[in-house]
Amino acid sequence: MIEAFRRAQERGVDVTMIVPFDKRVGNRKGIEFMAQDLLTMGINLRIEKESDASQRLLHEKLMIVDDRYVVIGSTNINYRSFNLAYETALVIDSPELAKQVEAHFDSLYENTMPITEEMAEKWQKFSSYPRFAFGFIGG
């Protein structure tokens, strides 16, 4: 999936990704390890702002493509979801639904902040490859 994001960026596609703020530090290791690479690729990477509502976890997996296609499902962007688990994703061809989902995405976006190069660099310093690998494979 990361390679698909890279190719999309090279074609000039605007990619924005919102990741959840998870108070469970171990669960953040995957995104913390990969954030710098995603930013270098030009992805607008955002994270939920920490709040009292952060007890709940943003767990949506959705994508809007070309203002027409909506992809929604249970699949995480990790090796385990793509290769080991029985995950599902539905692709819906509906410009009308894409507009509705984009409005929902915009409401989520309002409660985020950008992940900066400085944040990503700090995270990567404190991340270890074994922790990243476990997060990437899924646990």
C-alpha positions in Angstrom: 0.0 0.0 0.0 2.9 2.4 0.8 4.2 1.8 -2.7 0.8 2.6 -4.1 0.8 5.9 -2.2 4.3 6.7 -3.5 3.2 6.1 -7.1 0.1 8.2 -6.6 2.2 11.1 -5.3 4.5 10.8 -8.3 1.5 11.2 -10.5 0.5 14.3 -8.6 -2.4 12.8 -6.7 -3.2 14.6 -3.4 -3.0 12.1 -0.6 -4.2 13.0 2.9 -4.1 10.5 5.7 -5.6 10.8 9.2 -4.3 8.5 11.9 -5.8 8.0 15.3 -4.3 9.3 18.5 -4.0 6.2 20.6 -3.1 6.6 24.3 -1.6 3.1 24.2 2.0 4.0 23.3 2.8 0.5 21.9 -0.1 0.8 19.4 1.4 4.0 17.9 4.8 2.5 17.0 3.9 1.5 13.4 2.8 5.0 12.3 5.6 6.6 14.4 8.2 4.5 12.6 6.7 5.2 9.1 5.7 8.9 9.5 9.0 10.4 8.3 8.9 8.3 5.1 5.2 9.2 4.4 6.0 12.9 4.9 9.0 12.7 2.6 6.7 11.2 0.0 4.5 14.4 0.2 1.6 12.9 2.0 -0.4 15.3 4.1 -0.2 13.3 7.3 -2.5 14.3 10.2 -3.2 13.0 13.7 -6.2 13.3 15.9 -5.8 15.9 18.6 -5.5 14.4 22.0 -8.6 15.1 24.1 -10.9 13.5 26.6 -12.6 11.8 23.6 -9.3 10.2 22.8 -10.4 7.3 25.0 -12.3 6.3 21.8 -10.2 5.3 18.9 -10.7 6.5 15.4 -11.0 3.1 13.8 -12.4 3.9 10.3 -10.7 2.7 7.2 -12.0 4.7 4.4 -10.7 6.2 1.2 -12.2 8.5 -1.4 -10.7 8.2 -4.9 -11.4 10.7 -7.8 -14.5 12.1 -6.1 -16.2 9.0 -7.2 -15.1 5.8 -5.6 -15.5 5.1 -1.9 -13.4 2.3 -0.3 -14.5 1.3 3.2 -13.8 -1.8 5.2 -11.9 -3.5 8.0 -8.5 -3.6 6.5 -5.6 -2.0 8.3 -2.6 -0.9 6.2 -0.2 -3.6 7.5 1.1 -7.0 6.4 -1.2 -9.0 8.6 -4.3 -7.4 7.2 -3.2 -7.8 3.6 -1.8 -11.3 3.9 -2.9 -13.2 7.0 -6.3 -12.0 8.2 -9.7 -12.3 6.6 -10.4 -8.6 6.1 -13.0 -7.0 3.8 -13.2 -3.9 1.9 -16.1 -2.6 -0.3 -15.5 -0.4 -3.3 -18.5 1.7 -4.2 -18.8 3.7 -7.4 -21.0 6.6 -6.4 -20.1 10.3 -6.8 -23.0 11.1 -4.5 -21.7 8.8 -1.7 -18.2 10.2 -2.2 -19.5 13.7 -1.5 -21.1 12.5 1.7 -18.0 10.6 2.8 -15.9 13.6 2.0 -18.1 15.8 4.3 -17.5 13.2 7.0 -13.8 13.2 6.3 -13.8 17.0 6.5 -15.4 16.9 10.0 -12.8 14.4 11.2 -10.1 16.6 9.6 -11.2 19.6 11.8 -10.1 17.7 14.9 -6.6 16.9 13.7 -3.2 18.5 13.6 -0.4 18.1 11.1 2.4 15.6 11.8 5.5 17.7 11.3 8.9 16.6 10.2 10.1 17.4 13.8 7.5 15.2 15.3 8.3 12.4 12.9 12.1 12.7 13.5 11.6 12.5 17.3 9.3 9.5 17.0 11.7 7.6 14.8 14.5 8.2 17.3 12.5 6.6 20.0 11.1 3.8 17.9 12.8 0.5 17.6 12.7 -1.8 14.6 11.4 -4.8 16.6 8.5 -2.8 17.9 7.8 -1.4 14.4 8.0 -4.9 12.9 5.5 -6.2 15.5 3.2 -3.3 14.8 3.5 -3.7 11.0 2.7 -7.4 11.2 -0.1 -6.7 13.6 -0.6 -7.8 17.1 
